């Protein structure tokens, strides 16, 4: 039974790893990184309505006194 020649295994493994590394680098380099979002300042409009200027309370039916 002939013996398996393992002399080329080292170069095969190294070249495979190098090829995979290059392929992954090319894939990552084509990925588009978006810049981080900046907060926008929004203008608030102040409307003068009566219920905004005074405190109001909403009564639930269960909290009303019994009649």
FENJO-V670988 format. One record per backbone hydrogen bond with DSSP energy under -0.5 kcal/mol. CO is the residue of the C=O (numbers start at 1). NH is the residue of the N-H. If there is no record, write none. Layout:
co=CO nh=NH
co=CO nh=NH
//
This chain:
co=4 nh=6
co=6 nh=9
co=8 nh=12
co=9 nh=13
co=10 nh=14
co=11 nh=15
co=12 nh=16
co=13 nh=17
co=14 nh=18
co=15 nh=19
co=16 nh=20
co=17 nh=21
co=18 nh=22
co=19 nh=23
co=20 nh=24
co=21 nh=25
co=22 nh=26
co=23 nh=27
co=24 nh=28
co=25 nh=29
co=26 nh=30
co=28 nh=31
co=31 nh=33
co=32 nh=34
co=40 nh=42
co=42 nh=44
co=44 nh=46
co=45 nh=47
co=47 nh=49
co=49 nh=52
co=49 nh=53
co=50 nh=53
co=50 nh=54
co=57 nh=59
co=60 nh=63
co=60 nh=64
co=61 nh=64
//
